[in-house]
Amino acid sequence: MKIAPTKSKSARPAQRSIVGSDSRVRATRVERVLGIDPGLITTGYGVIESLDPLGRDCRIVDAGVIRLTPKLSIAHRLVELESELTSLLDEHRPDVVAVEQLYAHYKHPRTAILMGHARGVILLSAQRRGSRIVELSANRVKQSTTGHGHASKSQMQRAIQLQFNLPTLPTPHDVADALAIALSAIRSR
């Protein structure tokens, strides 16, 4: 998997890394799902297509991360995120946008609040484009992907590598998580 940044229009652009892209014309209508692993510095995304409602016959269309500028304020990073998401949504036109639900650990409630900002931008962008939105818990995604609801990041990466017959582990882990979210959305229909 080759990851290369793409150009952005803003003065201090967010970087979007791409794992793979395919623009072949398809004769059969397939469902296209964009899975998103939200973050305020790194947001993973994965676009998959499925001919099979059980998620057995899927292929990766595109996957990577959106890297936001950490030194900027949260408000500015949210603008960067919205701009990059808009580009992804316009490019891939997903039928479904799948995103992880918030998980708030009692020791780190601030993290959940901050992630809520990113999720809000994601949900708003998807809704504006008319995509169906699916929200899944982290445990459900892990259960669907590995068979174990408390799988580690490395177990998730390995499961995605095997599912899509990838030559190497998808990295960073945000990419594997986003692909798992998309796959779980297909399997949860």
QUIGI-V34797 format. One line per field, one symbol per residue. phi: phi as a letter, one per 40 degrees, with the letter a starting at -180 (. if undefined). A space follows every 10 residues. Layout:
phi = ???
//
This chain:
phi = .bbbcbcbcc cbccbbcbca aabccbcbcb cbbbcbbcac bbbcaabbbb cbccgcbbbc caaibbbccc cccddccccd cccccdcccc cbfccbbbac ccbbcccbcc dccccdcccc cccccccccg ccbbbbcdcc cccccbgbcb ccdccccccc dcdbfccbcc bccccccccc ccccccccc
//
